[in-house]
Amino acid sequence: MSGPTRVMRWGGRWGSCAALLLCVAELPSAAAEPPPATGVIQGSVWTQGPTPLAGVDVKVIDATGRMVASVVSDNDGRFLVASLTAGTYRVMAALAGFETTTQSVVITDEGAAVITIDLPIARFADTIDVVGETTAVSNGRIFIRSDKHLFCVK
């Protein structure tokens, strides 16, 4: 047989067998792929009742402690996180001047999980540190001031 006939013969009967084997070999890998993630968290961030908070840093953390999404709330305090697999997540919201808040949410494939997060205003510290320079120079004298006089005591 000549060269071109062999190629044609290989492409004919053996080519069909090879194509069938390749298709069968690809089936397990296609079946092993996880379904596309369709879970959604739709939320809003507020403080003291009716006040929405814009610019809140919202992080979504999965059950293993890995951060899977990070978004920022819009001007109306709303945020949206999509493409999550079903499971339990922690949603952590933080903004300067407010206490960081964490809320648990369960994602299913049957619709968006809707949550509302209330961020309390942060508390003030109990102490105040005053930092500055002194302008008075002391040479061992004590100054006493009354309503009308200034006395220097050695």
N, C-alpha and C positions, 0 to 999 in steps of 0.2 A: 504494500500500500504506500501511497505517497503521503507527504507531510500534510497537505491541506485536507485530505480525506480523514486522517487521524484526528485532526482538530475538530472537524465536523462531527465525527463519530463520538468523540469525547463530549462535545457540546450537546449532542443529541440525547442519547440514553443516559450517560453518566452525569451529564450536567443537570438533568432533572432530579436524579438521586441526590446529588450534592446540594441542590437548592432545597429539597425536602428536608435533608438532615440539618441544614442551617436553620430552617424555620423551627424545627422541633427543638433544637438546642437553645433557641432564644425564648421559648415559652417559659421555662422556670424563672429566668431573670425578669421577665415582664410581670409574672404573677407575684414575685417577691417585692415589687415596688409598693410602698405604702400609698394609700389613697391620698388625693390632694387635701391639704388642710383647709377646712372651710369655717372654722370657728371664729367668732367675732366678739369683741368686748366693745360695747358702746357705753360711754360714761360721761359724767359731768362732775365738776369740782366746784364746791361752794364753801362759803364761810358765813357763820352767823345767820343761817337761814337763807334769805333770798339773794345773797350777793354772790354772783359767779366770779370765779378767779381765772384770769387769763395768765398764760405763761407758766403754768404749773408743770414741772417735770414729772411725767408719769412713766414708771417702769413696770414691765410685766415679767414676773419671775416664775419659772416652771417648778415642778415638784422636786427636781434635783438641785434647785438653787441657782440655776443658770438664767441670766437675763435674756429673754427671747425677743423683747421689743422695748423701744423707748420712744415716746412721743411727747409733745407739748400741747397743753390745752389751748383752744382758740379764744377769741375775745369774749365768747359767751360761756367759757368754762368747759366746753365740750371736747371730747377726744374720741378717737376710734382706732382700734387695733384689729387687724384682720389676719387671715391665713394662720390661725392657730389650730393645733390638733386638739381633739377632745381630751379633757383632763381638768385637774385643779390647778389654779394659778394664784399667785399673790400679786396684787396691784399696789404699788407703792407710789404715793404722791408727795412731792416736796416743793416748797417755795420759801424763799428767805422771808423771815418774819412770821412764819407759821410753823406749827408742829408737824413733822413728817407723820403721815398716816398710812397704814397698811391694811388692806382689805382682801379677803379671800373670795374667789369667784370660781364657779364650775362651768366649764365650756362643754357644750354638746354640739352635735351636728344638726340640731333641729332649729337653730335660730340664734340671734344675738343675745348675749348675756348683757343686761342693762344694769349699771350700777351708778350710785351717787356717792361721792366721797365728800365728807365735811372736814375741812381743815381748820382746827382751832387756832386762834391767834397765839403766838408764842408768848410765854411768860417772861417778865423782866427778871434780870439777875437780882439777887438780894444785896449785892455789894456794888459800890461804884468806886472805881479807881480814878483818882485825879492825878494827872501827870503834868508837871510844869516846873518852871525855874523860879527860884526865890530872888527877889530884888533887894531884900533887906539884909544888911550886914551887921552881925552882932560882934561886939568887942567885950562881951561880958556884962554889959549893962542891961537892965530891965526897964522897959518903958511901960508906964501905967497911964491910961487915959481916963479922964473923968469927962463930964459933960462939957466943960469949958477949958480944961487945962490938960497939958501933957507933961508928965513928970518922968524924970530920969533917975533911977535908983542904982547906986554902984554896989 
